[in-house]
Amino acid sequence: MSTAAATTRSEPATDVGPPSAEPTGTAAGGWDQVERRARASQSFWTAVVGVPAIFSVLRLGVEAGGELQTTLLLVANVGPVNLLAGFLTTAARLLSTVLVAVFALGGVLAASAHGMPRRPLLARWMEITPSWFVTASFLIALVTWPLLYLPLLLPTLAAAFQLRPERLHEHPVVRALIVAAGYAGYLWLLLPTLRIAWREGATLPILLLVVPPLLALFVAGPLPGVVIRPLASVTQLAVLVVLAWAALPVISTPVLPLTVTTVGTSAEATEEIRGHVVTTDDVNMVILQERGGVRYVPVEQVRGQVLCPSEEELPRHQLRIHDFHVEDSLLEGLGRRVRPVHRMDAACR
């Protein structure tokens, strides 16, 4: 009796199976989300760091005219610090444009893709990017974009941070008055520029200055599913295409400054060599000529040198916004006030 009772007490009351190694549905979903965020973060920072390095190497090849020996000459004399500084100086506008576009599209997709089975890549990038980095990208765009394109920051800012007019005031009438007063003040500041543009028939500057603030009122999500599904599939390819199209001028931008060097070939005769000075030592000045080829000029034959602007720096519009040229950025405009641009030297023409 006691043995049977002991045997009965030793048997478990319920049949508990072995512990399962399979995670629950909630845990699996959580790990999957963490993994996706990690992959998106890795791909984003890889693009941010890798794109400038690739562009810098491509710029040297293009600057050398595709010649191997000339490329090696540039690599030997253009240090990585100078190359990176030159790239950031000329390509900061491109990088800020790409980042602003990515964050604007990512903000709209993140606010509109809640019902989608797989969140778009740009939406995941927007979610994992620190707020300080997004803000810094817009600040860089603010100081590097030409004044003519600065109004485009308003709709992109509204899209990235999902800024809706409802946040201004809860009452619709008061909200409409605030928007109308702000837009009227904006137009009043630009009124002299708009008058000149209208008189000259410059349609594009008028559209770029007037339309973007109105778009900022409607770009914040969420967007309808009919719009967001094709938008999510097209935006990634569109960003790559725009990046490639905008990268061409950056890759072809010279790494070295353009100069005209006056060389005395004889006692009276002189020659002007237009190109980029690669290096100078005690014996020769090495000049990469504008039309190709490397020229070694003895230092004692150099009579003078003039720094020349490139064709991209020459203005296309004559419009100004309160003494700032519309094609200058805020940095360029402030710099021209500190050191006004002198007339172009005759040797540069």
N, C-alpha and C positions, 0 to 999 in steps of 0.2 A: 504493500500500500504506500509506504513512504517512498519507495523507489519510483513507483508510477507517478506519485504526486510530484516528486522532484523532476522527473522527466517532463511532466506536463508544464511545470513552472519554467523549465529551461527553454521550452519552445517559444519562439516569438509569436506575439499575438497577431501580427500582420505580416504579410509578405512584402518586404521592402526590397526592390531591385537594386542592382549596382548603380552607383552614381554615374550619371551621364556626363560625358566629356563634351557633348554638343552644347553650345551656348543657346540661350533662349532667343526668341525672335527680337526682343527689345535690345538685348546685349549685342546681337549680331548687327542690328541696324546701327547701334551706336558706334561699334568698331568700324563699320563700313563708312560711316560719315567722317570719323576721325581720319581714316586712311585717305579718303577723297580730299579732305582739307589739306592733309600733309602733301599729297601729290600736287594739288593746285598751288600750294605755297612754294614747293620746290620748282615747278615749272615757271612760276612768275618770277622768282628771284634769279633763276637761270637766264631768263630772257633779259632782265634788267642788267645783269652783269655781262652776259655773253655778247649781246648786240653791240655795245660800244667797242669791245675788243675786236670783233669781226669787222666792223666798219673801219676801224683804224688801220687794220692790215690791208683792207681793200683800197683805202685812200692812198696808201703808199704805192701800191701797184698801179693805180690809175695815174697818179702824179708822175710816176716814172715812165709813162707812155707804154707800159706793158713790157719794157725791156728788163731782163733779169739783172744785168750788171748795174743798171741805173737804180733798180729797186734795192739791190744790196748796198749801193752807195748811200741811198737815203736811210736805210735801216741802220747803217753804221754811224751816221751823223745826226739823225733825229732821235733823241733819247725818248724812252717811254713816257717820262714825265711831261716833256714838251709835246709829245704826240697826244697824250691824254688831255692836256690842257687845251691844245688846239682843237681837238675834237669836241670837247665840252663847250668851247667858245662858239664854234660854228654849228654844232648839232644840238645844243641845249633846247633850241626852239623845236626841233623835230622830236626829241625825246619827250618834252613836255606835251606836245601835241598828241603823240601816241598814247601817253599815259592818261591825259585828260579824256580822250575818246574812249579808252578802255574803261575808265571809271564811270563815265557817263552811261555807256551802254550796260556796264555791269550793274549799276544802280537800278536802271529800269528793269533789266532782266531779273534781278534779285527780288524786286517788289512785285513782279508779275508772274513768276514761274513757280508759285507755291503748289499748284496742282499738277505740275509736270513730273513724270516718273524719274527723270534724271535732270538735275539742275544744270544749266549751261555753264561752260567753262568760265566765261567772263563774270557770271554771277558769283561763282565760287572764288574767283580772284578778288572781287570786290569785298566779299565777306571776310577773307583771311588777311587782307591788306590793312595794316595799322592806319588809324585815322590821321596820325601825324604825317604819314607818307603821302596820303591823298591830298591833305592840305598843302604840303610842301610842293607837290606837283602843280597845283593850281597857282601857288605863289610864284613858282618859276615861270609858268606861262604868263603871269601878269606882268613880269618885268622883262620878258624876252620876246613876247609876241609883238608884232607891229600894232600901233594904235588902231589901225583900220580894222583889225580882226579881234580886238579886245572885247567888243560886245558879244562875241560868240561864247565867251566864258560864262555869261549869265545863264543861257539854257543848259550848258553842260554842267554848271554848278548845281542848278536845280535838279537835273537828272541824277547826278551822282549822289547827292545828299537827300534826294526826295523832298525838296522844298516846295510846298504847295501854297497857293494864295490863302488857303484856309488858316494857315498858321499866323497870318498877320492880325486877324481879328475874327471873332466868332460871328459878328453881325455882317451880313452880306453887303449892306449899303455902306457901312463904314469901311469894309474891306475894299470895295470898289473905289471909294474916294481916296484911300491911301495909294492904291495902284495908279489911279489917274493922276494924282498929284506927283508921285514919283516919276512917272513917265513924262509928264509935262516939264518937270525940272530937268530931266535928262535931255529932252529936245531943246530946251532953252539954252543949255550949255553948248550944244552942238549947232545952234542956229546959224552962226556965221559960216561954219564949214559947210552946212547943208545948202546955204544960199549960193556959195561959190560952186559947189558941185552941181546944183541945179542949173546954174547959169552956163556951166561948161558942158552940160549934158552927160556927166559922169554917173551913169545909172548904178554900176556896181558899188561904188562907195556909199551911195545913198541907201541901197538895200542892206549893206553890211552894217550900217550905223543905226538904221531905223527898225528893221525886222527882228533881230535876235532878242531884244527885251520882251517883245510880244510872245515869242515862242517859249520863253521861260515860264509863262503862265500855264502852259498846257503839256509840258514834256514829262512831268513827274508821273510815275505809275500809280497803281497798276494799270497796264494796258489790257485790252480784251484778248482772249485766247486766240481768236482768229488772226490777230496781229502778232502776238508774241511768239507763236510757234514758228512761222517762217522767219521772223526776225532772229530768233535764237540760232537757227541753222545757217543764216546768211552772215551774221555779224562777225563771226570768227574769220571767215574767209575774206570778208570785206576789210577787216583790220589789217590782215596780212597784205592784201593788194595795195591798200593805201600806204602802208609802211614801205613796201617796195617802190611804189611810185614816188613817195616823198624822199626816199633814201638816195635816189639818183643824184640830185643836186648836192647832197651832203658828201657822197663818195667822190664826186668830181670837184669838190671845192679844194683849192690848193692847200697843202700843209704849210708851205713857206710863203712869206709875203712877196708880193710882186714888186720888182724894182726895175729901174732903167739905169744901167751902169755905163758911164762914159769912159771909154778906153782910148788912150793916145797910141795909135799904131805907128806914128812917126813924129817928127818934130812939129809938124803942123796939122796933119790929118788926125781926125778922131772918129771913133765908131761908138754907136750906142747899142748896147746889148740889153734886150728886154727879156727878163726871166726872173728866176728865184735863186738867191744866193744860198748854196747848200752849206758851205764851210769856207773859212779863210784861215790861212796859216802864214808863216813868214815868207813863203815863196809864192803861192798861188791863191787866187780867189776862184772857187769852183762855182760855176753858175749853171743851173739847169734852165736852158733856154725855153722860152714860151712855146716855140714851134718844134720843140724836141731836140734832143742831143745835149751833151754836157760840154761846157767850154771851160778850159783852164786858162785863166788870165793872170799873167805876172802882176804881183802887187804894185810894183813900181810904175806900171802902165795905167793904173786906175786914176782917173782925173776927177771923178765925181759920181754921185749916186743919188737917185730920186725915188721915193716911195710912191707908188701909184695905186689908186683904187681899182677894184675889179669891175667888170660890167654889171654884176649883180648889185653892187653898191650904188649905182647911179639911179636916181629917183625916176619913177614913171608917172607919178601924180604930183601936182603942185599944191595939193590941199594941205592945210595946217589946222591943228586943233590947239588953240591958245599957244601959239609959237612953237608947237611941236609938230614936226612933219608926220603925216599919217603913216608913212612907211618906216618910221623909226620906232623902236621900242622905247620904253621908259628909260632903260639904261642908256641907250644910244642918244636919246634926246637930252638927258642930263649931262652926258659926256660932251655933246656938242655945245652946251651952254658953258661948260668949264673951259673947253678949248674949241672955239669956233673953227669950222672947216675952212681952210684956205683954198684959194683957187687951184685948179688942177694945173700942174706943170705942163708946159708945152711938149716936153719929151714924152709924156704919158699918152698923148693923143696919137 
